[in-house]
Structure formats: structure tokens, C-alpha cells
Amino acid sequence: MRLPAGVRERVAAVHGGAALPERLRLYDGWAARYEQLHRRGFRCLHGVDGSAGMLERARSTGLYRQLWRCVLGREPLPAPAEHYDAVTVVGALGEGQVPSAAVPELLRVTRPGGFLCLTTRSNPSNLRYKAELEAALERLERQGAWRRVLAREVERWERATSEEESTQGTGYISGVVYVYRKCPVPPPEEG
């Protein structure tokens, strides 16, 4: 399989066991190639990233109203509770990246009735993380925090960086898109 020069190494390094400062440095290098939301009609965007380079690139696009440096799973989001109509995390929920323990924090900043769109990969090196994430998602659903709208497997999610990671030799890895809707807060019981 042919990938652009250096892609295999960058993806492997980010998803591998590199320490957080090294992973953030790698994302800084990707910043110039990252951003495509505005063409779809989204206009009131806020963003967080642990990478200063990604934030600088996002700032230079003029698409975002607010940007903050934040390492999800290690720091609380710099937003008030129940603030956003929709929260998305695409391409960051995975082994060695944003821990599944960050999901309740994403839910915290979403308004009742608001949506959360989350993605993760289904490649062999991410299966343990995927199971952990799905357990966290199901736990929140059982608690009545949200309800699942969609969980869809996408066969050709992204190009694989190695044959071992490829889904059935296709040259791609699969992924999953999850969409949840935050449940309204029930009114307090009268006593």
C-alpha cells in the first residue's frame, strides 16, 4: 500500500507509546494540514487541543470563535456546564491519545438535548481501547445521562499504516462513529 512520505511513521508515532510531549510535538507538525469544518456550514466553532501548533493553525483559519489549549482527560474543559449544542471528538479517542475517562467531561459541557459525536478506530492495536470506550458509553447510557442515536461501523475509516493494522488486507482500518443525545435533566421531585 502506498502512503505519502512520512505518513506511516507519523501515525505510528502518535498512536504508539510515545510520551505526551512527543505526541503533542508530532501534532504541531500536522497542524498545517488539519481543518475542513467550515465548508459544511458550521459557523460558531470553539476548539481545544493539547498541541500549540494545531491551535495556531486553527487560529489562522479564522473559523473559530474561541480556542483553548487543553489536554483532554488530564484537564477539565475550559467551558461552563451545559454550554454547547454539539460536541465532537473525531480522530482523538484512541490508544495513547484521549482516554475514555474524558467522556464524562464532554458530556458535562453539552446542553440537555444536545448531541455528542465521537469516533474511534477498530484496528487491532486499538481494540482494547475501543472496548473500554464502549463500556464507558454504555455505563453513561444505563445511568440515563444520554441515549444512543447511532453507532455505525465504517469499513474504510482511514488508510492503514501497516498490513497488520489493515482490515482483512484492504489497506484500510475500520472505525466507529457514535452519536449520543444528552438526556434532559428531570425536574426535582416535590417533597
ABEGO torsion letter per residue (X at the ends): XBBBBGAAAAAAAAABABBAAAAAAAAAAAAAABEAAAAAGBABBBBBBABAAAAAAAAAAGABABBBBBBBGABBBBBBBGABABBBBBGABBBGBBBAAAAAAAAAABBBGBBBBBBBBABAAAAAAAAAAAAAAAAAAAAGABBBABBBBBABABBBABAAABBGGAGBBBBBBBBBBBBBBBBBBBX
